[in-house]
């Protein structure tokens, strides 16, 4: 396995963003290019949850996919974290040949606020002037959004928007992803729990509705029970007893089948 840290271009107040690679290097991997999943851990843009980083990378590795975890800057004004995400997508795509990854199967995966960041790069890759590129190398091929922060409106996780300085009406609209969806985002796999009392399920529903209106494909799963921040919903990633939810654990299997459609 190629396991190393690679700094990203952008820095904010001497805080350096970087990616950590989990690249499969076995003999079989050299026979066929593999999808790569770029992971953005959650944490309300105030920190990056370890439970939503390396454990997901290992799970994707176990399914035969390359994985990379992005350590983006937090508690920084918009669009700094989005710049980090853009640089991360470009970085892994430029390393695709070296890593034997399929440059047309680069997926972003995020949890909670990390899913907001993953959705933001998928939706805003060409709309946000701070990251727009003519070559569109920062456009992911798919988005995997786990209990995502989406809306800055009625159902907002207010702390996430506060931590990126989205307090003006203009920035609140710009960072509310259901209001920004056009015809250009890649397909999405979205899952949430109905009983999430930190990031209401309406966030996923609003995004799915917006994508449907613009004819952008998505797969959506709503589980009836489960607290926020489940990650893999196993003992390995659980913070407490409520973090083990056997009926939610199949999301990772479902997303594997979804990736294999590409």
N, C-alpha and C positions, 0 to 999 in steps of 0.2 A: 504494500500500500504506500502511495505517496502521501505523506502526512506532513504538511509544512504550512507556515504562515507566510502570506504574501501581502505586503502593504498596498493600500489603495492610494490613488493620487491625492484625494482631497484631505485636508487637515483643517481642524477648527480649534483655535486656542490651544495648540500643541497636542491635541488629542488626535491620534492617528487611527484611522479605520483600516481594517485588514480582513482578509479571508483566511480560513483554515480549511485545507483540502483533505478530503477522504477519497482518494482516487484509487480504484482497484487496479492492481498491477499484475494479476495472475496471468498465466499462459492463455486461458480461455478468453480473457478480456482483450487480448491482442488480436484475436481472430475476427472480432466484430466491434464496430463503434457502439458505444453505449450511451443512453440518455444520461444527462447530468441534472441533478436537483440542487439548486442554490437556495439555502435555508436562511430565513430571517427570524430569529427568536423573538418572542414577545417580551413585554415588560412595560407597556404603557409609554414608550419612548423615554422612560426614566431609568431603565436598566435593561439588560438582556438576560433572559431566563435560561440558565444552563439546561434545564429540563426540556427545553424546546429547540435545543441546538444539536449537540453531539448525539443524543439518543435517536433523534430523527435521522441524522446522517448514517448512523449504524444500521437503522432499520432499512433505509434505502439501499445501503451497501449489501445487506443480506438478500435483497431482491435482485441484485445484479446491476444496480445503477451506481454511477459515480455520485458523490455528494460533496458539497462545499458549504461551510457555515460562514455567513457574513457577520462580522463584528462592526456594525455601523455605529456612528456617533449618536449619543442620546443627550437629551436635555439641550438641544441645539435648535436655533430658529430654522423654520422652513425656508429654503428647501435643502438644508445641509444633508439630512439623512437620505433624502431622495437622490442627491448627487452621489452619495456613497453607494446606494443601490444601483444606480446607473453604471458607475465605475465597476462595480462587482460583476454585473452582467457582461460588460465589455471585456473585462479581464478573463473570465472563464471562457468566453467565446474565442478569444485570441489564443488561449492555451488548449483549445479543443483538439487540435491535431497532435500536440505533444502528449496529451492525456488519453488519446484514443477515445475521445468523446464525440458524439454526434452534434455538430454545431447547429443542426436544425431541430434538436430536441433538448433545448435548454429550458428547464422549468424553474420558476420561482415558487418557493413554498414559505408561507409565513403563518405564525400563530398570533392571534389577538392583534396588538399593535404592529407586530411583525407582518401580519397578514395585510394590515392597512398599507404598510410599506411595499409589500409584494404587489398588491393591487394597484398602488400608486405608480410603480414603474411600468406595470402592464397597461394602465390607462393613460398615463401622462408622458410616456417616453418621447412623444413628438409634440405634445401640447405645451409642456413646460419649457420655456426658452432656456432655462439654466442647464438643461440636460439634452435638449434636442440635437440630433445628429443626422446629417444627410444620409449616412450609410445605415442608420437604424440598427447598428450592432447592439444597442441597449434594449431592443425589444425582445422580451422573452417569448418562447413558443407556447407556453401555457402557464397558468397560475393555479397553485394549490393553496386554498385559503381556509385555514382552520379557525373556527369561531372568530371571524374577522371583525375588527373595528372598521366601520365603513362610513357611517353618517355622523356629521357634526350637528345634526338637528335634534329632534325630540328624543331620539334613542341613543344619543351620543355617550361614549365613554369619555367624559369631559376631561379627565386628567391627561389622556393621550394628546388631545388637541392643545391643552394648556402647555404641555411640555415641548411642543414644537412652535409655540408662540402664535397659534392660530386663534386669535382673539378678536380680530376685526371682522366685520361682515364679509369683506372681500376674501380674506384668507379662509374663513370658515366655509365659504362656498367652494373655494378652490381645492380644499382638502377633503371635501365631502364627496367620496368617489361615486356615489349613485347619481350625483349631479354632473359628473364629468365624463361619464361613459359615452363614447361615440361608436362608430362602426369599426374602429381599428384595433381594439384590444384583442389579445389572444384568447382562446377558450379557457374556461375555468372549471375547477373542481372545488366545490364549496361544501363545508359541513359545519354544523352548529348543533347545540342542544337547546331544546325548547325551554328548559328550566334555568338556563344561564342567567344569573341575576347581576352579573357585572357588565357584560356586553350583551344586551338583549338580542334575541334571535331576529328581530326586525332588521338588524344590520344586514344579515345575509339575504333576507327576503327582499329588501330594498335594492340591493345590488343585483340580485337575480332578475327582478322586475325590470330594472334599467337595461340589463343586458338583453333581455327578451325583446324589449322595445326596439333595440338596435340590431337585433338578429345576430347577436354574438353567442355562440354555443356555450352551454354550461351544464354541469351535472351537480345537483343539489341534494344533500342528505340532511334531514333534521331528525335527530334522535330525541325521544321523549324526555329522557332524564339525563342528568349530568351537570356537574358544576363547571365553572369557567376554568380554563387553563389545564385541560385534561392531558394534553400532549398525546402520548400513545395510549393513555387510559389504563396502563399496567402498573404493577407494583414498582417496576423499575423507574417510572416517571412520576409516581404519585407523591404529593406533598403530605397527604393525609388519607384517612380511610376512604373518604368520598372520592378520591382520585382514581380509584380502581373501578372501572365500569366495563365489565366483560362485553356487554352488548354494543359498546362504542368501539371496541378494539378492532373491529373489522374495517374501519375506515382506511387503514393503511393497505389492506388487501384490495379494497375497492379502487383506491387511487392507483395501485399498480396496474390493474386492468384498464383504467382510464388512460394511463401513460402509454400502454401498449397499443392503444387505438391510433397513435400518431405514426 
